[in-house]
Amino acid sequence: MMPRIRLAHKSDIQGIARVHIDSWVSTYRGIISDHYLSQLNMEKREKSWIWQFDHPHPDEVVFVAENEKGEIIGFANGGRNRSDDERFDGELYAIYVLEEYQGQGVGSELVRAVLSHLRTKRYKSFMVWVLEKNAAIGFYKRIGGRIFSRKDIQIGEETLVEAALGWDRMDDVTFVRGVKT
């Protein structure tokens, strides 16, 4: 059964924060130190999301995916490109889906929702930053993204490589069901 995708509200912050932390732990285990991952906590993540809802980037939108019980199982957000790179006007800021719901089309539906919103704002292209060692980079490549840049980022005590993938036209996104996000 496909989850319900809807606009997020401030009342969803606790569910979004839970997905954010749980997804980080399952996605980044072996990429980011266990010590750093063990330091993630709900209170800080909720405060971060409260701030984000109160101070959105231009044209930013947040969507959540709910299971049949109404529990938040994933989220995605995006808006105007936050970098100086003018090749892409939109950006997918984040997308996280609980591990047990990955590979079921949830990520694709969340991306679809964000892109639909960006199209209403007249955006034509978009990009996303992803840790190069994150298996989700394969998801982005399969839906048509191409790597155009890399940069080092600091997470805790570690320096990691982040890759930027872009789509020159939103219409070039090719969704594939059953791909783990």
OpenMM code with the backbone's topology and positions (N, CA, C; nanometers):
from openmm import Vec3, app, unit

residues = "MET MET PRO ARG ILE ARG LEU ALA HIS LYS SER ASP ILE GLN GLY ILE ALA ARG VAL HIS ILE ASP SER TRP VAL SER THR TYR ARG GLY ILE ILE SER ASP HIS TYR LEU SER GLN LEU ASN MET GLU LYS ARG GLU LYS SER TRP ILE TRP GLN PHE ASP HIS PRO HIS PRO ASP GLU VAL VAL PHE VAL ALA GLU ASN GLU LYS GLY GLU ILE ILE GLY PHE ALA ASN GLY GLY ARG ASN ARG SER ASP ASP GLU ARG PHE ASP GLY GLU LEU TYR ALA ILE TYR VAL LEU GLU GLU TYR GLN GLY GLN GLY VAL GLY SER GLU LEU VAL ARG ALA VAL LEU SER HIS LEU ARG THR LYS ARG TYR LYS SER PHE MET VAL TRP VAL LEU GLU LYS ASN ALA ALA ILE GLY PHE TYR LYS ARG ILE GLY GLY ARG ILE PHE SER ARG LYS ASP ILE GLN ILE GLY GLU GLU THR LEU VAL GLU ALA ALA LEU GLY TRP ASP ARG MET ASP ASP VAL THR PHE VAL ARG GLY VAL LYS THR".split()
positions = [
    Vec3(0.0841, -0.1189, 0.0000),
    Vec3(0.0000, 0.0000, 0.0000),
    Vec3(0.0886, 0.1252, 0.0000),
    Vec3(0.0617, 0.2162, -0.0934),
    Vec3(0.1409, 0.3386, -0.1048),
    Vec3(0.1045, 0.4330, 0.0099),
    Vec3(0.2041, 0.4930, 0.0726),
    Vec3(0.1754, 0.5847, 0.1836),
    Vec3(0.1098, 0.7129, 0.1341),
    Vec3(0.0499, 0.7825, 0.2269),
    Vec3(-0.0101, 0.9122, 0.1979),
    Vec3(0.1009, 1.0173, 0.2038),
    Vec3(0.1122, 1.0982, 0.1008),
    Vec3(0.2086, 1.2083, 0.0958),
    Vec3(0.1288, 1.3366, 0.1140),
    Vec3(0.1729, 1.4201, 0.2056),
    Vec3(0.1026, 1.5468, 0.2311),
    Vec3(0.2005, 1.6521, 0.2776),
    Vec3(0.1564, 1.7780, 0.2687),
    Vec3(0.2360, 1.8888, 0.3216),
    Vec3(0.2553, 1.8699, 0.4716),
    Vec3(0.3739, 1.8986, 0.5183),
    Vec3(0.4027, 1.8890, 0.6612),
    Vec3(0.3533, 2.0145, 0.7322),
    Vec3(0.3224, 1.9970, 0.8587),
    Vec3(0.2815, 2.1073, 0.9446),
    Vec3(0.3725, 2.1084, 1.0670),
    Vec3(0.3745, 2.2178, 1.1363),
    Vec3(0.4571, 2.2278, 1.2563),
    Vec3(0.4233, 2.1176, 1.3566),
    Vec3(0.2998, 2.0732, 1.3571),
    Vec3(0.2602, 1.9657, 1.4487),
    Vec3(0.3245, 1.8315, 1.4127),
    Vec3(0.3898, 1.8226, 1.2977),
    Vec3(0.4570, 1.6999, 1.2537),
    Vec3(0.6029, 1.6938, 1.2978),
    Vec3(0.6502, 1.7969, 1.3652),
    Vec3(0.7932, 1.8065, 1.3951),
    Vec3(0.8456, 1.6848, 1.4707),
    Vec3(0.7728, 1.6351, 1.5681),
    Vec3(0.8219, 1.5205, 1.6445),
    Vec3(0.8410, 1.3982, 1.5539),
    Vec3(0.7451, 1.3732, 1.4654),
    Vec3(0.7558, 1.2605, 1.3731),
    Vec3(0.8680, 1.2795, 1.2724),
    Vec3(0.8843, 1.4013, 1.2233),
    Vec3(0.9922, 1.4308, 1.1292),
    Vec3(1.1275, 1.4101, 1.1977),
    Vec3(1.1404, 1.4611, 1.3192),
    Vec3(1.2662, 1.4474, 1.3939),
    Vec3(1.2985, 1.3002, 1.4192),
    Vec3(1.1981, 1.2204, 1.4512),
    Vec3(1.2203, 1.0772, 1.4755),
    Vec3(1.2709, 1.0097, 1.3486),
    Vec3(1.2063, 1.0377, 1.2359),
    Vec3(1.2508, 0.9802, 1.1083),
    Vec3(1.3919, 1.0281, 1.0754),
    Vec3(1.4183, 1.1553, 1.0995),
    Vec3(1.5490, 1.2127, 1.0698),
    Vec3(1.6588, 1.1369, 1.1459),
    Vec3(1.6403, 1.1197, 1.2749),
    Vec3(1.7408, 1.0510, 1.3566),
    Vec3(1.7504, 0.9034, 1.3198),
    Vec3(1.6375, 0.8338, 1.3138),
    Vec3(1.6397, 0.6906, 1.2821),
    Vec3(1.7018, 0.6649, 1.1453),
    Vec3(1.6726, 0.7503, 1.0489),
    Vec3(1.7276, 0.7344, 0.9141),
    Vec3(1.8773, 0.7622, 0.9117),
    Vec3(1.9202, 0.8634, 0.9864),
    Vec3(2.0634, 0.8904, 0.9941),
    Vec3(2.1370, 0.7685, 1.0494),
    Vec3(2.0845, 0.7112, 1.1561),
    Vec3(2.1512, 0.5973, 1.2188),
    Vec3(2.1590, 0.4792, 1.1224),
    Vec3(2.0485, 0.4468, 1.0551),
    Vec3(2.0492, 0.3312, 0.9647),
    Vec3(2.1253, 0.3594, 0.8349),
    Vec3(2.1168, 0.4809, 0.7848),
    Vec3(2.1806, 0.5150, 0.6578),
    Vec3(2.3306, 0.5362, 0.6716),
    Vec3(2.3719, 0.6011, 0.7788),
    Vec3(2.5112, 0.6428, 0.7907),
    Vec3(2.5970, 0.5524, 0.8792),
    Vec3(2.5385, 0.4428, 0.9296),
    Vec3(2.6185, 0.3474, 1.0057),
    Vec3(2.7294, 0.2949, 0.9147),
    Vec3(2.8533, 0.3041, 0.9611),
    Vec3(2.9669, 0.2624, 0.8802),
    Vec3(3.0246, 0.3745, 0.7943),
    Vec3(2.9533, 0.4859, 0.7862),
    Vec3(3.0012, 0.6023, 0.7101),
    Vec3(3.0425, 0.7123, 0.8076),
    Vec3(2.9557, 0.7372, 0.9045),
    Vec3(2.9799, 0.8346, 1.0103),
    Vec3(3.0055, 0.7552, 1.1381),
    Vec3(3.0908, 0.8052, 1.2253),
    Vec3(3.1278, 0.7301, 1.3462),
    Vec3(3.0056, 0.6970, 1.4321),
    Vec3(3.0125, 0.5795, 1.4934),
    Vec3(2.9061, 0.5377, 1.5855),
    Vec3(2.8926, 0.6368, 1.7000),
    Vec3(3.0059, 0.6925, 1.7440),
    Vec3(3.0018, 0.7905, 1.8524),
    Vec3(2.9165, 0.9113, 1.8132),
    Vec3(2.9383, 0.9639, 1.6931),
    Vec3(2.8607, 1.0793, 1.6473),
    Vec3(2.7118, 1.0428, 1.6381),
    Vec3(2.6830, 0.9283, 1.5777),
    Vec3(2.5429, 0.8862, 1.5613),
    Vec3(2.4742, 0.8654, 1.6959),
    Vec3(2.5492, 0.8175, 1.7946),
    Vec3(2.4890, 0.7943, 1.9268),
    Vec3(2.4573, 0.9250, 1.9990),
    Vec3(2.5158, 1.0347, 1.9538),
    Vec3(2.4928, 1.1656, 2.0156),
    Vec3(2.3692, 1.2367, 1.9600),
    Vec3(2.3105, 1.1847, 1.8525),
    Vec3(2.1902, 1.2468, 1.7967),
    Vec3(2.0780, 1.2346, 1.8987),
    Vec3(2.0026, 1.3434, 1.9176),
    Vec3(1.8924, 1.3338, 2.0140),
    Vec3(1.7708, 1.4121, 1.9670),
    Vec3(1.6570, 1.3662, 2.0137),
    Vec3(1.5286, 1.4219, 1.9709),
    Vec3(1.5140, 1.5696, 2.0055),
    Vec3(1.5537, 1.6088, 2.1239),
    Vec3(1.5336, 1.7475, 2.1650),
    Vec3(1.6055, 1.8445, 2.0704),
    Vec3(1.7322, 1.8163, 2.0385),
    Vec3(1.8068, 1.9034, 1.9473),
    Vec3(1.7473, 1.9006, 1.8072),
    Vec3(1.7086, 1.7824, 1.7610),
    Vec3(1.6539, 1.7704, 1.6254),
    Vec3(1.5197, 1.8433, 1.6167),
    Vec3(1.4356, 1.8300, 1.7202),
    Vec3(1.3077, 1.9016, 1.7213),
    Vec3(1.3303, 2.0522, 1.7205),
    Vec3(1.4257, 2.1010, 1.7996),
    Vec3(1.4558, 2.2451, 1.8015),
    Vec3(1.5020, 2.2917, 1.6642),
    Vec3(1.5824, 2.2111, 1.5975),
    Vec3(1.6290, 2.2443, 1.4633),
    Vec3(1.5119, 2.2541, 1.3660),
    Vec3(1.4189, 2.1609, 1.3751),
    Vec3(1.3025, 2.1637, 1.2859),
    Vec3(1.2067, 2.2779, 1.3199),
    Vec3(1.1935, 2.3109, 1.4466),
    Vec3(1.1111, 2.4270, 1.4840),
    Vec3(1.1688, 2.5514, 1.4185),
    Vec3(1.3014, 2.5676, 1.4298),
    Vec3(1.3670, 2.6829, 1.3681),
    Vec3(1.3455, 2.6815, 1.2171),
    Vec3(1.3587, 2.5643, 1.1569),
    Vec3(1.3428, 2.5537, 1.0114),
    Vec3(1.2012, 2.5923, 0.9678),
    Vec3(1.1001, 2.5478, 1.0410),
    Vec3(0.9621, 2.5847, 1.0067),
    Vec3(0.9389, 2.7346, 1.0269),
    Vec3(1.0050, 2.7928, 1.1264),
    Vec3(0.9883, 2.9360, 1.1538),
    Vec3(1.0702, 3.0252, 1.0608),
    Vec3(1.1755, 2.9695, 0.9986),
    Vec3(1.2658, 3.0466, 0.9122),
    Vec3(1.2937, 2.9705, 0.7822),
    Vec3(1.1912, 2.9434, 0.7021),
    Vec3(1.2137, 2.8639, 0.5805),
    Vec3(1.2963, 2.9399, 0.4768),
    Vec3(1.3677, 2.8633, 0.3955),
    Vec3(1.4367, 2.9203, 0.2797),
    Vec3(1.3298, 2.9634, 0.1792),
    Vec3(1.3655, 3.0521, 0.0852),
    Vec3(1.2661, 3.0947, -0.0140),
    Vec3(1.2038, 2.9757, -0.0885),
    Vec3(1.0738, 2.9759, -0.0931),
    Vec3(0.9948, 2.8736, -0.1623),
    Vec3(1.0108, 2.7341, -0.1021),
    Vec3(1.0620, 2.7240, 0.0208),
    Vec3(1.0816, 2.5923, 0.0833),
    Vec3(0.9479, 2.5267, 0.1162),
    Vec3(0.9469, 2.3962, 0.0976),
    Vec3(0.8308, 2.3153, 0.1293),
    Vec3(0.8800, 2.1873, 0.1960),
    Vec3(0.7989, 2.1337, 0.2862),
    Vec3(0.8293, 2.0060, 0.3510),
    Vec3(0.7079, 1.9152, 0.3317),
    Vec3(0.7340, 1.7954, 0.2827),
    Vec3(0.6301, 1.6934, 0.2691),
    Vec3(0.6633, 1.5764, 0.3604),
    Vec3(0.5598, 1.5109, 0.4108),
    Vec3(0.5778, 1.3883, 0.4886),
    Vec3(0.5041, 1.2742, 0.4205),
    Vec3(0.5527, 1.1540, 0.4474),
    Vec3(0.4862, 1.0312, 0.4045),
    Vec3(0.4356, 0.9632, 0.5305),
    Vec3(0.3092, 0.9198, 0.5266),
    Vec3(0.2488, 0.8513, 0.6407),
    Vec3(0.2107, 0.7094, 0.6014),
    Vec3(0.2259, 0.6171, 0.6961),
    Vec3(0.1781, 0.4808, 0.6716),
    Vec3(0.0281, 0.4744, 0.6994),
    Vec3(-0.0278, 0.3544, 0.6902),
    Vec3(-0.1727, 0.3389, 0.7066),
    Vec3(-0.2205, 0.3735, 0.8477),
    Vec3(-0.1298, 0.3774, 0.9444),
    Vec3(-0.1654, 0.4149, 1.0821),
    Vec3(-0.1538, 0.5653, 1.1053),
    Vec3(-0.1111, 0.6393, 1.0030),
    Vec3(-0.0931, 0.7832, 1.0172),
    Vec3(0.0410, 0.8225, 1.0768),
    Vec3(0.1338, 0.7260, 1.0870),
    Vec3(0.2666, 0.7542, 1.1410),
    Vec3(0.3572, 0.8071, 1.0298),
    Vec3(0.4386, 0.9044, 1.0630),
    Vec3(0.5316, 0.9602, 0.9651),
    Vec3(0.6449, 0.8601, 0.9439),
    Vec3(0.6646, 0.8214, 0.8177),
    Vec3(0.7658, 0.7220, 0.7826),
    Vec3(0.8748, 0.7800, 0.6922),
    Vec3(0.8568, 0.9047, 0.6515),
    Vec3(0.9552, 0.9692, 0.5659),
    Vec3(0.9205, 1.1155, 0.5480),
    Vec3(1.0184, 1.1912, 0.5006),
    Vec3(0.9942, 1.3318, 0.4697),
    Vec3(1.0932, 1.3763, 0.3639),
    Vec3(1.0594, 1.4844, 0.2984),
    Vec3(1.1493, 1.5494, 0.2024),
    Vec3(1.1203, 1.6978, 0.2070),
    Vec3(1.2259, 1.7763, 0.1854),
    Vec3(1.2052, 1.9202, 0.1732),
    Vec3(1.2950, 1.9757, 0.0653),
    Vec3(1.2527, 2.0884, 0.0116),
    Vec3(1.3274, 2.1529, -0.0956),
    Vec3(1.2785, 2.2938, -0.1159),
    Vec3(1.3499, 2.3668, -0.2000),
    Vec3(1.3161, 2.5052, -0.2293),
    Vec3(1.4187, 2.5624, -0.3251),
    Vec3(1.4425, 2.6925, -0.3113),
    Vec3(1.5406, 2.7584, -0.3973),
    Vec3(1.6799, 2.7031, -0.3672),
    Vec3(1.7602, 2.6901, -0.4700),
    Vec3(1.8976, 2.6437, -0.4555),
    Vec3(1.9700, 2.7333, -0.3548),
    Vec3(2.0316, 2.6722, -0.2530),
    Vec3(2.0996, 2.7476, -0.1480),
    Vec3(2.2447, 2.7796, -0.1823),
    Vec3(2.2956, 2.7258, -0.2923),
    Vec3(2.4362, 2.7506, -0.3282),
    Vec3(2.4450, 2.8632, -0.4312),
    Vec3(2.5676, 2.8982, -0.4634),
    Vec3(2.5911, 3.0027, -0.5632),
    Vec3(2.5882, 2.9483, -0.7056),
    Vec3(2.5723, 2.8190, -0.7206),
    Vec3(2.5714, 2.7569, -0.8530),
    Vec3(2.4418, 2.7934, -0.9240),
    Vec3(2.4532, 2.8694, -1.0306),
    Vec3(2.3343, 2.9198, -1.1001),
    Vec3(2.2805, 2.8245, -1.2063),
    Vec3(2.3464, 2.7091, -1.2235),
    Vec3(2.2976, 2.6128, -1.3237),
    Vec3(2.1654, 2.5499, -1.2827),
    Vec3(2.1401, 2.5469, -1.1518),
    Vec3(2.0207, 2.4806, -1.1003),
    Vec3(1.9462, 2.5783, -1.0103),
    Vec3(1.8193, 2.6032, -1.0407),
    Vec3(1.7455, 2.7010, -0.9609),
    Vec3(1.6814, 2.6401, -0.8365),
    Vec3(1.6475, 2.5119, -0.8393),
    Vec3(1.5866, 2.4458, -0.7248),
    Vec3(1.6817, 2.3488, -0.6582),
    Vec3(1.6441, 2.3083, -0.5353),
    Vec3(1.7267, 2.2123, -0.4623),
    Vec3(1.6386, 2.1216, -0.3775),
    Vec3(1.6704, 1.9945, -0.3797),
    Vec3(1.6132, 1.8982, -0.2860),
    Vec3(1.7052, 1.9023, -0.1653),
    Vec3(1.6574, 1.9580, -0.0536),
    Vec3(1.7434, 1.9771, 0.0634),
    Vec3(1.7689, 1.8463, 0.1368),
    Vec3(1.6647, 1.7687, 0.1549),
    Vec3(1.6783, 1.6437, 0.2303),
    Vec3(1.5638, 1.5507, 0.1955),
    Vec3(1.5935, 1.4228, 0.2043),
    Vec3(1.4894, 1.3213, 0.1928),
    Vec3(1.5343, 1.2025, 0.2770),
    Vec3(1.4476, 1.1615, 0.3665),
    Vec3(1.4764, 1.0471, 0.4530),
    Vec3(1.3517, 0.9612, 0.4656),
    Vec3(1.3722, 0.8317, 0.4531),
    Vec3(1.2642, 0.7329, 0.4654),
    Vec3(1.3132, 0.6257, 0.5620),
    Vec3(1.2280, 0.5870, 0.6551),
    Vec3(1.2664, 0.4809, 0.7482),
    Vec3(1.3088, 0.3571, 0.6708),
    Vec3(1.4098, 0.2903, 0.7206),
    Vec3(1.4700, 0.1772, 0.6499),
    Vec3(1.3681, 0.0714, 0.6069),
    Vec3(1.2730, 0.0410, 0.6929),
    Vec3(1.1754, -0.0648, 0.6598),
    Vec3(1.0778, -0.0260, 0.5486),
    Vec3(1.0759, 0.1012, 0.5101),
    Vec3(0.9868, 0.1472, 0.4031),
    Vec3(1.0632, 0.1806, 0.2748),
    Vec3(1.1942, 0.1641, 0.2769),
    Vec3(1.2732, 0.1942, 0.1577),
    Vec3(1.2512, 0.0872, 0.0515),
    Vec3(1.2685, 0.1254, -0.0734),
    Vec3(1.2511, 0.0321, -0.1840),
    Vec3(1.1063, 0.0072, -0.2208),
    Vec3(1.0144, 0.0879, -0.1668),
    Vec3(0.8715, 0.0704, -0.1929),
    Vec3(0.8111, 0.1891, -0.2664),
    Vec3(0.8949, 0.2783, -0.3152),
    Vec3(0.8455, 0.3935, -0.3902),
    Vec3(0.8171, 0.5168, -0.3063),
    Vec3(0.8405, 0.5094, -0.1747),
    Vec3(0.8126, 0.6233, -0.0870),
    Vec3(0.9030, 0.7417, -0.1237),
    Vec3(1.0320, 0.7145, -0.1414),
    Vec3(1.1256, 0.8214, -0.1761),
    Vec3(1.0890, 0.8881, -0.3074),
    Vec3(1.0538, 0.8074, -0.4053),
    Vec3(1.0141, 0.8637, -0.5355),
    Vec3(0.8931, 0.9537, -0.5217),
    Vec3(0.7959, 0.9112, -0.4428),
    Vec3(0.6746, 0.9926, -0.4252),
    Vec3(0.7050, 1.1230, -0.3516),
    Vec3(0.7953, 1.1177, -0.2550),
    Vec3(0.8339, 1.2404, -0.1851),
    Vec3(0.9070, 1.3360, -0.2793),
    Vec3(0.9986, 1.2834, -0.3604),
    Vec3(1.0686, 1.3676, -0.4576),
    Vec3(0.9681, 1.4272, -0.5552),
    Vec3(0.8761, 1.3456, -0.6016),
    Vec3(0.7720, 1.3924, -0.6944),
    Vec3(0.6943, 1.5101, -0.6350),
    Vec3(0.6600, 1.5000, -0.5059),
    Vec3(0.5842, 1.6066, -0.4392),
    Vec3(0.6650, 1.7359, -0.4322),
    Vec3(0.7933, 1.7250, -0.3943),
    Vec3(0.8776, 1.8445, -0.3867),
    Vec3(0.8919, 1.9078, -0.5255),
    Vec3(0.9160, 1.8260, -0.6275),
    Vec3(0.9316, 1.8803, -0.7627),
    Vec3(0.8032, 1.9458, -0.8127),
    Vec3(0.6904, 1.8874, -0.7800),
    Vec3(0.5626, 1.9472, -0.8191),
    Vec3(0.5497, 2.0871, -0.7587),
    Vec3(0.5865, 2.1000, -0.6324),
    Vec3(0.5833, 2.2307, -0.5669),
    Vec3(0.6789, 2.3288, -0.6368),
    Vec3(0.8006, 2.2825, -0.6649),
    Vec3(0.8979, 2.3706, -0.7295),
    Vec3(0.8499, 2.4149, -0.8680),
    Vec3(0.7828, 2.3251, -0.9391),
    Vec3(0.7283, 2.3631, -1.0709),
    Vec3(0.6251, 2.4740, -1.0572),
    Vec3(0.5419, 2.4692, -0.9519),
    Vec3(0.4417, 2.5744, -0.9333),
    Vec3(0.5073, 2.7093, -0.9080),
    Vec3(0.6318, 2.7064, -0.8608),
    Vec3(0.7077, 2.8297, -0.8366),
    Vec3(0.7939, 2.8658, -0.9576),
    Vec3(0.7750, 2.7913, -1.0666),
    Vec3(0.8424, 2.8156, -1.1943),
    Vec3(0.9913, 2.7783, -1.1961),
    Vec3(1.0293, 2.6865, -1.1107),
    Vec3(1.1656, 2.6341, -1.1161),
    Vec3(1.1740, 2.5352, -1.2311),
    Vec3(1.2890, 2.5308, -1.2937),
    Vec3(1.3060, 2.4463, -1.4125),
    Vec3(1.4043, 2.3309, -1.3893),
    Vec3(1.4982, 2.3477, -1.2970),
    Vec3(1.6028, 2.2490, -1.2741),
    Vec3(1.6233, 2.2352, -1.1232),
    Vec3(1.6965, 2.1320, -1.0836),
    Vec3(1.7245, 2.1179, -0.9409),
    Vec3(1.8487, 2.0336, -0.9180),
    Vec3(1.8924, 2.0354, -0.7934),
    Vec3(2.0119, 1.9617, -0.7528),
    Vec3(1.9918, 1.9064, -0.6122),
    Vec3(2.0837, 1.8199, -0.5708),
    Vec3(2.0830, 1.7648, -0.4359),
    Vec3(2.2276, 1.7362, -0.3965),
    Vec3(2.2593, 1.7560, -0.2700),
    Vec3(2.3886, 1.7165, -0.2143),
    Vec3(2.3693, 1.5864, -0.1393),
    Vec3(2.4618, 1.4914, -0.1547),
    Vec3(2.4530, 1.3614, -0.0869),
    Vec3(2.5938, 1.3143, -0.0533),
    Vec3(2.6089, 1.2524, 0.0635),
    Vec3(2.7392, 1.1954, 0.0957),
    Vec3(2.7750, 1.0915, -0.0084),
    Vec3(2.8964, 1.0988, -0.0579),
    Vec3(2.9381, 1.0110, -0.1666),
    Vec3(2.9311, 0.8630, -0.1285),
    Vec3(2.9516, 0.8311, -0.0003),
    Vec3(2.9466, 0.6911, 0.0445),
    Vec3(2.8048, 0.6438, 0.0773),
    Vec3(2.7082, 0.7323, 0.0693),
    Vec3(2.5686, 0.6981, 0.0969),
    Vec3(2.5134, 0.6179, -0.0221),
    Vec3(2.4599, 0.5017, 0.0057),
    Vec3(2.4049, 0.4181, -0.1017),
    Vec3(2.2949, 0.4893, -0.1798),
    Vec3(2.2322, 0.5900, -0.1204),
    Vec3(2.1253, 0.6636, -0.1889),
    Vec3(2.1757, 0.7368, -0.3118),
    Vec3(2.3058, 0.7532, -0.3251),
    Vec3(2.3588, 0.8184, -0.4452),
    Vec3(2.3158, 0.7391, -0.5687),
    Vec3(2.3031, 0.6062, -0.5528),
    Vec3(2.2548, 0.5229, -0.6631),
    Vec3(2.1114, 0.5556, -0.7002),
    Vec3(2.0272, 0.5848, -0.6007),
    Vec3(1.8886, 0.6257, -0.6251),
    Vec3(1.8861, 0.7503, -0.7125),
    Vec3(1.9662, 0.8506, -0.6746),
    Vec3(1.9673, 0.9765, -0.7498),
    Vec3(2.0179, 0.9567, -0.8923),
    Vec3(2.1174, 0.8719, -0.9083),
    Vec3(2.1684, 0.8444, -1.0433),
    Vec3(2.0630, 0.7718, -1.1263),
    Vec3(1.9919, 0.6767, -1.0645),
    Vec3(1.8898, 0.6014, -1.1397),
    Vec3(1.7718, 0.6875, -1.1815),
    Vec3(1.7465, 0.7955, -1.1075),
    Vec3(1.6358, 0.8824, -1.1495),
    Vec3(1.6861, 0.9978, -1.2359),
    Vec3(1.8106, 0.9855, -1.2838),
    Vec3(1.8591, 1.0785, -1.3859),
    Vec3(1.9595, 1.1829, -1.3411),
    Vec3(1.9974, 1.1835, -1.2142),
    Vec3(2.0933, 1.2831, -1.1676),
    Vec3(2.2343, 1.2531, -1.2150),
    Vec3(2.3091, 1.3592, -1.2372),
    Vec3(2.4493, 1.3425, -1.2756),
    Vec3(2.5340, 1.4249, -1.1800),
    Vec3(2.6464, 1.3671, -1.1385),
    Vec3(2.7367, 1.4376, -1.0475),
    Vec3(2.8043, 1.5513, -1.1222),
    Vec3(2.7997, 1.6709, -1.0633),
    Vec3(2.8653, 1.7855, -1.1264),
    Vec3(2.9647, 1.8545, -1.0334),
    Vec3(2.9677, 1.8150, -0.9064),
    Vec3(3.0611, 1.8777, -0.8131),
    Vec3(3.0788, 1.7882, -0.6902),
    Vec3(3.1894, 1.8120, -0.6197),
    Vec3(3.2163, 1.7438, -0.4928),
    Vec3(3.2776, 1.8458, -0.3974),
    Vec3(3.2573, 1.8209, -0.2672),
    Vec3(3.3212, 1.9061, -0.1666),
    Vec3(3.3417, 1.8259, -0.0389),
    Vec3(3.4395, 1.8664, 0.0397),
    Vec3(3.4627, 1.8061, 0.1695),
    Vec3(3.3724, 1.8745, 0.2709),
    Vec3(3.3139, 1.7953, 0.3610),
    Vec3(3.2346, 1.8510, 0.4703),
    Vec3(3.2793, 1.7852, 0.5999),
    Vec3(3.2609, 1.8564, 0.7074),
    Vec3(3.2985, 1.8074, 0.8394),
    Vec3(3.1731, 1.7618, 0.9127),
    Vec3(3.1715, 1.6366, 0.9565),
    Vec3(3.0634, 1.5847, 1.0405),
    Vec3(3.1306, 1.5249, 1.1627),
    Vec3(3.1127, 1.5895, 1.2755),
    Vec3(3.1837, 1.5472, 1.3955),
    Vec3(3.3323, 1.5653, 1.3737),
    Vec3(3.4086, 1.4598, 1.3984),
    Vec3(3.5544, 1.4629, 1.3834),
    Vec3(3.5990, 1.4202, 1.2440),
    Vec3(3.5054, 1.3841, 1.1591),
    Vec3(3.5393, 1.3265, 1.0294),
    Vec3(3.5195, 1.4254, 0.9151),
    Vec3(3.6073, 1.4141, 0.8165),
    Vec3(3.5909, 1.4880, 0.6920),
    Vec3(3.5402, 1.3886, 0.5885),
    Vec3(3.4259, 1.4192, 0.5314),
    Vec3(3.3625, 1.3315, 0.4336),
    Vec3(3.3444, 1.4066, 0.3022),
    Vec3(3.3230, 1.3314, 0.1963),
    Vec3(3.3014, 1.3919, 0.0645),
    Vec3(3.1521, 1.3911, 0.0347),
    Vec3(3.1035, 1.5070, -0.0061),
    Vec3(2.9644, 1.5225, -0.0470),
    Vec3(2.9638, 1.5488, -0.1972),
    Vec3(2.8754, 1.4806, -0.2677),
    Vec3(2.8621, 1.4983, -0.4127),
    Vec3(2.7349, 1.5750, -0.4430),
    Vec3(2.7420, 1.6620, -0.5427),
    Vec3(2.6246, 1.7340, -0.5907),
    Vec3(2.5796, 1.6683, -0.7204),
    Vec3(2.4524, 1.6312, -0.7240),
    Vec3(2.3925, 1.5765, -0.8458),
    Vec3(2.2888, 1.6753, -0.8951),
    Vec3(2.2784, 1.6887, -1.0267),
    Vec3(2.1842, 1.7847, -1.0821),
    Vec3(2.1044, 1.7292, -1.1977),
    Vec3(1.9911, 1.7935, -1.2201),
    Vec3(1.9020, 1.7660, -1.3327),
    Vec3(1.8811, 1.8998, -1.4028),
    Vec3(1.9224, 1.9094, -1.5287),
    Vec3(1.9074, 2.0346, -1.6036),
    Vec3(1.7607, 2.0707, -1.6231),
    Vec3(1.6771, 1.9685, -1.6308),
    Vec3(1.5325, 1.9892, -1.6444),
    Vec3(1.4607, 1.8940, -1.5503),
    Vec3(1.3652, 1.9450, -1.4760),
    Vec3(1.2889, 1.8587, -1.3861),
    Vec3(1.2193, 1.7469, -1.4619),
    Vec3(1.1849, 1.7738, -1.5877),
    Vec3(1.1175, 1.6721, -1.6686),
    Vec3(1.2088, 1.5545, -1.7015),
    Vec3(1.3401, 1.5679, -1.6736),
    Vec3(1.4339, 1.4597, -1.7003),
    Vec3(1.4389, 1.3557, -1.5894),
    Vec3(1.3679, 1.3784, -1.4794),
    Vec3(1.3655, 1.2813, -1.3701),
    Vec3(1.2889, 1.1584, -1.4166),
    Vec3(1.3510, 1.0425, -1.4001),
    Vec3(1.2873, 0.9158, -1.4382),
    Vec3(1.2744, 0.8294, -1.3136),
    Vec3(1.1527, 0.8198, -1.2618),
    Vec3(1.1316, 0.7463, -1.1374),
    Vec3(1.1308, 0.5963, -1.1631),
    Vec3(1.1967, 0.5256, -1.0713),
    Vec3(1.2045, 0.3799, -1.0786),
    Vec3(1.1540, 0.3256, -0.9465),
    Vec3(1.0486, 0.2487, -0.9491),
    Vec3(0.9917, 0.1920, -0.8264),
    Vec3(1.0813, 0.0799, -0.7742),
    Vec3(1.0907, 0.0715, -0.6425),
    Vec3(1.1629, -0.0375, -0.5804),
    Vec3(1.3110, -0.0108, -0.5615),
    Vec3(1.3529, 0.1142, -0.5749),
    Vec3(1.4935, 0.1490, -0.5550),
    Vec3(1.5093, 0.2029, -0.4141),
    Vec3(1.6018, 0.1475, -0.3377),
    Vec3(1.6238, 0.1937, -0.1991),
    Vec3(1.6722, 0.3377, -0.2006),
    Vec3(1.6114, 0.4214, -0.1147),
    Vec3(1.6540, 0.5606, -0.1056),
    Vec3(1.7618, 0.5743, -0.0037),
] * unit.nanometer
topology = app.Topology()
chain = topology.addChain("A")
for resn in residues:
    res = topology.addResidue(resn, chain)
    for name in ("N", "CA", "C"):
        topology.addAtom(name, app.Element.getBySymbol(name[0]), res)
